[in-house]
């Protein structure tokens, strides 16, 4: 598709394909999505990070260390050799669009770690829509607060 856009750049200046916009110019093709997935909310203040010559201490209440499988859904942010520091949220007010959360899905066993791309309310109450950064589509269910286990506050590579 990219090569086709580049080859046809004389007649094609802008095209839409699967909700993604391509802008063609003389040098390259730029791909942008129509969805702003946002950035995680700041959860660790600078004064909570203590650095000395031989260690770093991050003062966080009730931290949890997470490791990940090689699903590729959160590439390039999280991969199988990444680790993350997570905390348990106390209420849905602590979840924001852009946050990366670990949740227990209804559609499969285990825990899934994906980014919050939408927050809303329906007749069942608060929900979040989640999506892996490297996935084309959002996860197949509205995730309820009770399903969310952790919020990622730091990724370690």
Secondary structure, DSSP 8 states (H G I E B T S, - for coil): -HHHHHHTTTT-SEEEETTEEEEE-SS-EEEEES---------S-GGGEEE-SS-EEE--TT-EEEE--S--TTTTTS-TT-EEEEE--SSGGG--TT-EEEE--SSSSS-EEEEEEEEEEETTEEEEEEE-TT-SS--SS-B-GGGEEEEEEEEE-
